[in-house]
């Protein structure tokens, strides 16, 4: 497996380098601050993909907020998603709060819809989605046409880096990369 991952990394195409990602995160932080800075939000990190985005975005947000996480996944190390499996629910009470759901990517949207529905069932005031990458294609869940805040849009390619993984690896790559065909 490690040899395969190294080959994928060597032959990948960089779509956005680290400086471009940093500029995206700066813009996202400005938008989050303008829209939600006065709302006492909870930033809800979606593990594991949202970990890198959340960690890089938090220091850029100059207002009081709380951070929690959840672990809900459809992929479990595979290339295609399945049913949504909850591994950990948030520990903070969401009732009456603005919740910002931070994840690495909006692909088909099933995971974000499931998480948003959970937050709504917990009677949050608002559940907004914040993603680094919005992958463009026609397989999107009908309940989510786009994220509330997005760093960039990409074509329908298999991506890794900045939280996005290739079979559980390469989340730590310092940019957003497309796997070569």
N, C-alpha and C positions, 0 to 999 in steps of 0.2 A: 504494500500500500504506500509506504513512504516514497518508493521510487516513482510511483505514479504521480503522487502529489508534487514531487520535485520537477517532473516533466511538465506537468500542468503549469507550474509557476514559471519555469524557464520559457515556455512558449506563449504565455499569456500576453495580451495586448493591454497596455495601460490606457484606460479611458479618462481618468482624472488622477493627477499626481497628488502628493500630499499637500502641496501649496494650494491647489485648486479645492481640495476637500476642506482645508482650513478656511478658505474664503466662503465656501458654502455654509460651514458651521457658523461663521461670523454673521452672515446674512440671516440664517435661521434664528440665531440668538436675538438679533435685533427684532425680528418679527414676533418671536415668542414674547419678548419683553414688552413690545407695544401692545400685543393682543391680550396677554395673560399676566403681566407683571403686577397688576393690582388685584388679582383674583385669589390670592393665597392658594396657589395650585399644588397638587401632588404630581410629581413627575414619576411616572410608572414605567420602569425599564423592563422591556420584554427580553428575557434571557433566552438564548445566549447572544443572539445577534445584536440586540440593542445595547449591550454592555459597552462597546467601544464608542458608539455614538453618544450615549449618555455621559460616559466619562469625559469625553472631549468637549461636550456641550455645557456641562454644569458650571465650570469656572467662568464661562462667558455670560452667565445669567446673574445680573447684579441686584436681584430682589429676593425677599424671603420666600422660601419654598420648602416643601418636604419631598423626600425621595423614598420610593419603595420599589419593589420589583415583583414580577410574577414570572412563572415559567410555564408557558403554554406552547406546544410545538406540534407541527404536522409532519415534520421531515425526519427527525430522529436519526440524522446521519445519512439519510438517503437523498437521492437527487429529485424525487417527486414526493409531493405531500400526500397525506392520508387524513384520517379523522383528527380533530383537535384533541390533544391529550394534555390535561392540566397536571403539572408536576408540583407547582406551588402557587397559591393564591396570594394576593397582597395582604400585608398584615395591618396596614393603616385602614381605619374606617373611611370609606369613600362617600358616604352619605352627605349630601349638601356641598360637596367639594367640586372644584374644577379639576379634572384629571387629564393630564397630557400623557398619552401612550406613546413612548419612544421606542422605535424599532429601526432596524437597519434598512428594510426594504418593504415596499408595497408591491407585491407581485400579483397573485390572484386575489388577495384580500381576505381570504377565508379566516386566517388567524386574527387579523385586525378586527373583522366583523365580530368574531366570537368574543374577543376581549372587550370590545366596545359594548356588546350586548351584556356581558357580565357586569361591567361598570354601571350601566344603566339599571340593571336589576338590583344593584347595590344602592340605587337612588342618588347617584352623583348629580351635581348640578349640570355639568357638561362633561362630555368625553370627547377629546380632540386627539387626532392622530398626527404624530410628528415622525417623519421618516427621512433618512438620508437619501434613499434612492426610490424613484417611482419608475418601475419597469413598464414600458409601453407595449401593450398587446391587446387582443380582444377577448381574453379569458377572464376578465375581471368579474368578481362577485357583484351581482346587481345592486347590492346595498351600499357599495363604496366605489364611487367613480374616481375619487382622488383623495389624497391625504389632505388634512387641513394645512399642514406646513411640510414642504418638501425641499430637500437640498438640490436634487438634480433629477432629470429624466434620462433614461437610457433606452436603447433598443432592446428587443427581446433576446438577450444573450445570457449565458450562464456566467455569473459574476462572483468575484470574491474580493476580500479586503475590507478594511474599516468595519469589521463586524460580520460581513457576509462570508460564508464559508464554502469550501469545496470539500464535501464529505467529512465535515468536522474540522478541517484544517484551513489554514491561510486566513483566518479572521484578522490576524495581526499584520497583514500586508499593508504597507503605508500608502495606500491609494485604492482606487477602484479599478479592478482588472477584469477583462473578459477572457474566458477560457477559449483557446484556439479551437477551431473546428477539427 
